[in-house]
Amino acid sequence: MRIDGVSVYAGMDRKHGPFDVIGHLASLKRYARSLVRNNADAEDLVHDALLKAYERRSTFKTGANLRSWLFTILHNTHVDTQRSRRSRTTRDEAAAMDGDQIYPAGQEDAVHLRQVHEAFMRLPAEQRKALHLVAVEDLSYQQAADTLGIPLGTLMSRVSRARTTLRAFENTPTKTAHLRLVGGNND
């Protein structure tokens, strides 16, 4: 039997004695179907449980009830999956509620935000990466330096130069000069 490209020995395991997982597949599939009520999901659940059993086979004690051990792993895998789905659903619902309270920016703000984004994208790649990790991803300077594989001082210099460039952009009185009113003037 193969799980994710790894051959699972279903006969005698030298360390643990008989480890006949294959003999329990039908029972595991039936139990999984009763848990998830869908053949495809049941197959996935059995696969995930057998993978966990294989990874944790060293915890199986010789002489213990293999069937019971496998059912426990299958059940716990199902419970973990359900918890994960509930947690994801809760996070998604909270994000949707937060999103409902966000109002679209006015035209002037949207234009300004687009200009700041363009200025950010024009930064040299090294500065852009450093500033993104610190300002957007909220990594500490040390974490960002480690991520980029550079000394801390180099990272701090790059972030400082990037911020200086963006501040200069913000203080430029003609930053909207490329916007022109049709039939009007730029006053």
C-alpha positions as CSV (number, residue, x, y, z in Angstrom):
1,M,0.0,0.0,0.0
2,R,1.2,3.5,-0.8
3,I,0.4,6.7,1.1
4,D,1.6,9.9,-0.6
5,G,4.3,8.0,-2.5
6,V,5.5,6.2,0.6
7,S,5.2,2.4,0.8
8,V,3.3,1.3,3.9
9,Y,4.5,-2.1,5.0
10,A,1.3,-4.0,6.0
11,G,2.9,-7.2,7.3
12,M,5.3,-7.5,10.2
13,D,7.0,-4.4,11.4
14,R,10.3,-5.5,12.9
15,K,10.0,-3.1,15.8
16,H,6.3,-3.5,16.6
17,G,5.2,-6.9,15.4
18,P,2.0,-7.3,13.4
19,F,0.9,-4.0,11.9
20,D,-1.8,-5.1,9.4
21,V,-3.4,-1.8,8.5
22,I,-4.8,-3.3,5.2
23,G,-7.0,-5.7,7.1
24,H,-8.9,-2.8,8.7
25,L,-9.4,-0.7,5.6
26,A,-13.0,-1.7,5.0
27,S,-14.0,-1.0,8.7
28,L,-12.2,2.4,8.6
29,K,-14.0,3.3,5.3
30,R,-17.4,2.4,6.8
31,Y,-16.8,4.4,9.9
32,A,-15.5,7.4,7.9
33,R,-18.6,7.3,5.7
34,S,-20.8,7.4,8.8
35,L,-18.9,10.4,10.0
36,V,-18.8,12.5,6.9
37,R,-21.7,11.0,4.9
38,N,-19.9,11.4,1.6
39,N,-17.8,8.7,-0.2
40,A,-15.1,11.1,-1.5
41,D,-14.7,12.9,1.9
42,A,-14.6,9.5,3.6
43,E,-11.8,8.3,1.3
44,D,-9.9,11.6,2.1
45,L,-10.5,11.1,5.8
46,V,-9.2,7.5,5.8
47,H,-6.2,8.6,3.7
48,D,-5.3,11.3,6.2
49,A,-5.8,9.0,9.2
50,L,-3.6,6.3,7.7
51,L,-1.0,8.8,7.0
52,K,-1.0,9.9,10.6
53,A,-1.0,6.3,11.7
54,Y,2.0,5.6,9.6
55,E,3.8,8.7,10.9
56,R,3.0,7.7,14.5
57,R,3.5,4.0,14.1
58,S,6.3,4.1,16.7
59,T,3.6,5.0,19.4
60,F,1.7,1.8,18.7
61,K,2.5,-0.7,21.5
62,T,3.0,-4.4,20.6
63,G,0.0,-6.4,21.7
64,A,-2.3,-3.4,21.8
65,N,-5.5,-3.4,19.7
66,L,-4.5,-2.1,16.3
67,R,-8.1,-1.7,15.2
68,S,-9.0,0.4,18.2
69,W,-5.9,2.5,17.7
70,L,-6.7,3.1,14.0
71,F,-10.3,4.1,14.8
72,T,-9.1,6.5,17.4
73,I,-6.7,8.1,14.9
74,L,-9.6,8.3,12.3
75,H,-11.9,9.8,14.9
76,N,-9.4,12.4,16.0
77,T,-8.5,13.3,12.5
78,H,-12.2,13.9,11.8
79,V,-12.6,16.1,14.9
80,D,-9.5,18.1,14.0
81,T,-10.8,18.7,10.5
82,Q,-14.2,19.8,11.9
83,R,-12.5,22.2,14.3
84,S,-10.4,23.6,11.5
85,R,-13.4,24.2,9.3
86,R,-15.3,25.9,12.1
87,S,-12.4,28.1,12.9
88,R,-11.9,29.0,9.2
89,T,-15.7,29.7,8.9
90,T,-15.6,32.0,12.0
91,R,-12.6,33.9,10.7
92,D,-14.2,34.3,7.3
93,E,-17.4,35.5,8.8
94,A,-15.6,38.0,11.0
95,A,-13.6,39.2,8.0
96,A,-16.8,39.6,6.0
97,M,-18.5,41.6,8.8
98,D,-15.4,43.8,9.0
99,G,-15.5,44.2,5.2
100,D,-19.1,45.3,5.3
101,Q,-18.1,48.2,7.5
102,I,-15.4,49.5,5.2
103,Y,-16.5,52.2,2.9
104,P,-14.9,52.8,-0.5
105,A,-12.5,55.7,-0.6
106,G,-13.6,58.8,-2.3
107,Q,-12.2,59.6,-5.7
108,E,-9.4,61.8,-4.4
109,D,-8.4,59.3,-1.8
110,A,-8.4,56.5,-4.3
111,V,-6.2,58.5,-6.7
112,H,-3.8,59.3,-3.8
113,L,-3.6,55.7,-2.7
114,R,-2.9,54.6,-6.2
115,Q,-0.1,57.2,-6.5
116,V,1.4,56.0,-3.2
117,H,1.2,52.4,-4.5
118,E,2.9,53.4,-7.7
119,A,5.7,55.3,-5.8
120,F,6.2,52.2,-3.6
121,M,6.5,50.0,-6.7
122,R,9.1,52.3,-8.2
123,L,11.4,51.9,-5.2
124,P,14.5,49.8,-5.8
125,A,13.7,46.1,-5.2
126,E,16.0,45.9,-2.1
127,Q,14.2,48.9,-0.5
128,R,10.8,47.7,-1.5
129,K,11.4,44.2,-0.1
130,A,12.7,45.6,3.2
131,L,9.9,48.1,3.6
132,H,7.2,45.6,2.7
133,L,8.4,43.1,5.3
134,V,8.6,45.7,8.1
135,A,5.7,48.0,7.3
136,V,3.2,45.6,5.6
137,E,4.0,42.2,7.1
138,D,4.8,43.7,10.5
139,L,8.0,41.7,10.9
140,S,10.6,43.1,13.4
141,Y,13.7,44.5,11.9
142,Q,15.6,41.4,13.0
143,Q,13.1,39.0,11.5
144,A,13.1,40.9,8.2
145,A,16.9,41.0,8.1
146,D,16.9,37.2,8.7
147,T,14.3,36.7,6.1
148,L,16.3,38.6,3.5
149,G,19.6,37.1,4.7
150,I,21.2,40.6,5.3
151,P,22.7,42.3,8.3
152,L,20.4,44.2,10.6
153,G,22.1,47.5,9.8
154,T,21.7,47.0,6.0
155,L,18.0,46.3,6.5
156,M,17.5,49.4,8.6
157,S,19.3,51.5,6.0
158,R,17.1,50.2,3.2
159,V,13.9,50.8,5.2
160,S,15.1,54.3,6.0
161,R,15.9,55.2,2.4
162,A,12.6,53.8,1.2
163,R,10.7,55.8,3.8
164,T,12.6,58.9,2.9
165,T,11.8,58.4,-0.8
166,L,8.1,58.0,0.0
167,R,8.0,61.0,2.3
168,A,9.6,63.1,-0.5
169,F,6.8,61.9,-2.8
170,E,4.2,62.9,-0.3
171,N,5.8,66.4,0.0
172,T,5.9,66.9,-3.7
173,P,3.4,69.6,-4.6
174,T,3.0,68.4,-8.2
175,K,2.3,64.8,-7.4
176,T,-1.1,65.1,-9.1
177,A,0.2,67.1,-12.0
178,H,-0.5,64.2,-14.4
179,L,-4.2,64.6,-13.6
180,R,-5.8,67.3,-15.8
181,L,-9.3,68.5,-15.9
182,V,-10.8,68.2,-19.3
183,G,-11.5,71.8,-20.5
184,G,-10.1,73.3,-17.3
185,N,-6.8,74.3,-15.9
186,N,-4.5,72.8,-13.3
187,D,-5.0,75.5,-10.6
